[in-house]
Structures are given as structure tokens and as C-alpha cells.
Amino acid sequence: MLNDALTSRTQSQLGQIFLCRGCCCGQTQRGMSDVPVERIKAVWKAEKLNRSIQLTVSGCLGPCDLPNVVLVLTPNGAEWLANVSGDALYETLIDWSRACHAEGRLLPLPAAFDGHRLERFLPGGAT
């Protein structure tokens, strides 16, 4: 962390999950798989998971050719996931957040997401 970086006095979380709900993600009327935002938000609220893992429902995160994008942001970096669909994967994301919350520490993302990892940007900023 930079010595002159700002810190929040009100909350300090282990990480943050961004669920894309932009132009493609979760748009079932366009043939995309559902993103169960309301169910996930209800779990976060009921179990107070925001104390450990902040949940943010965002606009388009891109890339739109690989819909249902999830960004997991932690002090270790950004983990981009794509084509996240089906109740089982979203339940795995919820369970991971619950486990991090219960342990009070960041745990590795489950192997269920290995096939969904996305190399979002060009390596080393190459063009």
C-alpha cells in the first residue's frame, strides 16, 4: 500500500465483487443467462456479507462477447470471470463469500471458476 494512500475509517473489507448487469449480462430477453441479482442481494443483506465482501451491481464491465462477467477485486489483484451462468456457480460465489466472512480472511476462489477466468487486458499493456 502506498504511504500516502487514503484509508476509510468506517469500513474495511477483504474484497469486492462486481456483478455486471450491463447491455448483455443477465439479459434473458436477448438470450443471455440470468444473473440472479435479487437473490444474491438478499443473501448479502440477510447475512451481512458486505462487512467482509462488498457486493456491487454495475453497468457494463465488458467484454460483451463473453457475457455474465464477474469481477472479484481484492488486495491481491483483480480476478475476471466470464460466462458465469447457472445457479450452481452463483451459489459457489455466495458460499465463497460466506466462507471468507466466517474466517475473517480472504480465501482462494473455488476451482469451479477455473474455466471461467478471463484474461481481461493485454499482458503488460502490449498493443
C-alpha positions as CSV (number, residue, x, y, z in Angstrom):
1,M,0.0,0.0,0.0
2,L,1.2,3.5,-0.8
3,N,2.2,5.5,2.3
4,D,0.1,8.4,1.2
5,A,-3.0,6.3,0.2
6,L,-6.3,7.2,1.8
7,T,-8.0,4.8,4.1
8,S,-11.6,4.6,5.2
9,R,-12.4,4.9,8.9
10,T,-15.8,3.4,8.5
11,Q,-15.2,0.1,6.8
12,S,-12.5,-2.2,5.7
13,Q,-13.4,-5.2,3.6
14,L,-11.5,-8.2,2.4
15,G,-12.6,-7.7,-1.2
16,Q,-15.4,-6.6,-3.6
17,I,-17.5,-8.5,-6.1
18,F,-18.8,-6.6,-9.1
19,L,-21.7,-8.3,-10.9
20,C,-22.2,-7.0,-14.4
21,R,-25.8,-6.1,-15.4
22,G,-25.0,-4.0,-18.4
23,C,-26.1,-4.3,-22.0
24,C,-25.7,-8.1,-22.3
25,C,-25.1,-9.7,-18.9
26,G,-28.3,-11.2,-17.5
27,Q,-30.4,-10.0,-20.3
28,T,-32.6,-13.1,-20.8
29,Q,-34.7,-11.4,-23.4
30,R,-31.6,-11.3,-25.5
31,G,-30.8,-15.0,-24.9
32,M,-28.2,-14.5,-22.2
33,S,-28.3,-16.5,-19.0
34,D,-29.8,-14.9,-15.9
35,V,-27.8,-13.1,-13.3
36,P,-29.8,-13.7,-10.1
37,V,-29.1,-10.2,-8.7
38,E,-32.1,-10.0,-6.3
39,R,-31.4,-13.4,-4.8
40,I,-27.7,-12.6,-4.3
41,K,-28.5,-9.1,-2.8
42,A,-31.0,-10.8,-0.4
43,V,-28.3,-13.2,0.9
44,W,-25.8,-10.3,1.3
45,K,-28.3,-8.3,3.2
46,A,-29.6,-11.1,5.4
47,E,-26.1,-12.4,6.3
48,K,-24.4,-9.0,6.4
49,L,-21.7,-10.2,4.0
50,N,-20.9,-6.6,3.0
51,R,-18.9,-6.4,6.2
52,S,-16.4,-8.7,4.5
53,I,-17.0,-8.8,0.8
54,Q,-18.6,-5.7,-0.8
55,L,-21.2,-6.5,-3.4
56,T,-21.6,-4.1,-6.3
57,V,-24.1,-4.5,-9.1
58,S,-22.6,-2.5,-12.0
59,G,-23.3,-1.4,-15.5
60,C,-21.3,-2.9,-18.4
61,L,-17.9,-4.3,-17.4
62,G,-17.2,-5.8,-20.8
63,P,-16.3,-7.7,-22.8
64,C,-19.7,-8.2,-24.3
65,D,-18.8,-11.2,-26.3
66,L,-18.3,-13.1,-23.1
67,P,-21.4,-12.2,-21.0
68,N,-22.2,-12.6,-17.4
69,V,-19.0,-11.0,-16.2
70,V,-18.0,-11.0,-12.6
71,L,-15.0,-9.1,-11.2
72,V,-13.5,-10.1,-7.9
73,L,-11.3,-7.3,-6.6
74,T,-9.0,-7.9,-3.6
75,P,-5.7,-6.6,-2.3
76,N,-4.1,-9.4,-4.4
77,G,-5.5,-8.0,-7.6
78,A,-8.4,-8.4,-10.0
79,E,-9.9,-11.8,-10.9
80,W,-12.1,-11.5,-14.0
81,L,-14.7,-14.2,-14.6
82,A,-16.9,-14.6,-17.7
83,N,-19.8,-16.8,-18.8
84,V,-20.8,-17.2,-15.2
85,S,-24.2,-18.9,-15.5
86,G,-26.4,-21.3,-13.6
87,D,-27.5,-21.4,-10.0
88,A,-24.6,-23.6,-9.0
89,L,-21.9,-21.1,-10.0
90,Y,-23.7,-18.2,-8.3
91,E,-24.2,-20.4,-5.2
92,T,-20.5,-21.2,-5.3
93,L,-19.7,-17.4,-5.3
94,I,-22.1,-16.9,-2.4
95,D,-20.5,-19.8,-0.5
96,W,-17.0,-18.4,-1.1
97,S,-18.1,-15.1,0.3
98,R,-19.7,-16.7,3.3
99,A,-16.5,-18.7,4.0
100,C,-14.3,-15.5,3.7
101,H,-16.8,-13.8,6.1
102,A,-16.7,-16.6,8.6
103,E,-12.9,-17.0,8.5
104,G,-12.3,-13.2,8.5
105,R,-9.8,-13.6,5.8
106,L,-9.6,-13.9,2.0
107,L,-9.7,-17.4,0.7
108,P,-8.8,-18.6,-2.8
109,L,-11.6,-18.6,-5.4
110,P,-13.0,-22.1,-5.8
111,A,-11.8,-24.3,-8.6
112,A,-15.3,-24.2,-10.1
113,F,-14.3,-20.8,-11.6
114,D,-11.1,-22.0,-13.3
115,G,-12.8,-22.5,-16.6
116,H,-14.4,-19.0,-16.3
117,R,-11.2,-17.0,-15.7
118,L,-10.8,-14.2,-18.2
119,E,-7.6,-12.5,-19.3
120,R,-9.3,-9.1,-19.4
121,F,-6.4,-7.0,-20.7
122,L,-3.4,-7.4,-22.9
123,P,-0.4,-8.7,-21.0
124,G,2.0,-5.9,-19.9
125,G,-0.1,-3.3,-21.7
126,A,1.0,-4.5,-25.1
127,T,-0.9,-3.2,-28.1
